[in-house]
Amino acid sequence: MSILPIPFIQIVITDFMVLAGINFGLYFTLHGGDFKTLRKNTELRVYLAIFGSTLLVMVNLLTSDSTQEQEKVCC
């Protein structure tokens, strides 16, 4: 049994964790309306690329058919 059994709560917490991982100076830039600087920021692009690729790997592993029976090794 999970501590957080409701998937919606887990998704909301994950979203806030991703937002908290972004440099707060970028939020100030976004608040000022400078979207070009935000799009060109290398740190943000790498952070989102790592998060996105990790997310794709996790989804692939969770949805793959892992119910294949293992061969029983007998002594």
C-alpha positions as CSV (number, residue, x, y, z in Angstrom):
1,M,0.0,0.0,0.0
2,S,1.3,3.4,-0.9
3,I,1.5,6.4,1.3
4,L,-0.4,8.5,-1.3
5,P,-2.9,6.1,-2.8
6,I,-4.6,8.7,-5.0
7,P,-2.7,9.3,-8.3
8,F,-4.0,12.8,-8.6
9,I,-2.2,13.8,-5.4
10,Q,1.0,12.2,-6.7
11,I,0.7,14.1,-10.0
12,V,0.2,17.4,-8.2
13,I,3.1,16.8,-5.9
14,T,5.4,15.9,-8.9
15,D,4.3,19.1,-10.7
16,F,5.3,21.2,-7.8
17,M,8.6,19.4,-7.4
18,V,9.4,20.1,-11.1
19,L,8.5,23.8,-10.7
20,A,10.6,24.0,-7.5
21,G,13.6,22.6,-9.4
22,I,13.6,25.5,-11.8
23,N,15.8,28.5,-11.1
24,F,13.8,31.2,-9.3
25,G,15.5,33.8,-11.4
26,L,13.7,32.4,-14.4
27,Y,10.3,33.0,-12.6
28,F,11.3,36.6,-12.2
29,T,12.2,36.8,-15.9
30,L,8.9,35.2,-16.8
31,H,7.0,37.6,-14.6
32,G,8.7,40.4,-16.5
33,G,7.3,39.0,-19.7
34,D,10.7,38.2,-21.3
35,F,9.8,34.9,-22.9
36,K,12.8,34.9,-25.3
37,T,15.3,34.7,-22.5
38,L,13.3,32.0,-20.9
39,R,13.3,29.9,-24.1
40,K,17.0,30.4,-24.7
41,N,18.1,29.4,-21.1
42,T,20.3,26.4,-21.4
43,E,19.8,25.3,-17.8
44,L,16.0,25.2,-18.2
45,R,16.3,23.3,-21.5
46,V,18.7,20.7,-20.0
47,Y,16.6,20.3,-16.9
48,L,13.4,19.8,-18.9
49,A,15.2,17.4,-21.3
50,I,16.4,15.3,-18.4
51,F,13.0,15.2,-16.8
52,G,11.3,14.4,-20.1
53,S,13.7,11.6,-21.0
54,T,13.4,10.1,-17.5
55,L,9.6,10.3,-17.8
56,L,9.6,8.5,-21.1
57,V,11.9,5.7,-19.8
58,M,9.6,5.3,-16.7
59,V,6.4,5.2,-18.8
60,N,8.1,2.7,-21.1
61,L,9.1,0.5,-18.2
62,L,5.8,0.7,-16.5
63,T,3.8,-0.1,-19.7
64,S,6.0,-2.8,-21.1
65,D,5.0,-6.4,-20.8
66,S,7.0,-7.6,-17.9
67,T,4.8,-10.6,-17.1
68,Q,7.0,-12.9,-19.1
69,E,7.7,-16.0,-17.1
70,Q,11.3,-16.5,-16.2
71,E,12.9,-19.9,-17.0
72,K,13.2,-22.0,-13.9
73,V,16.7,-23.0,-13.3
74,C,17.0,-26.3,-11.6
75,C,20.1,-27.6,-9.9
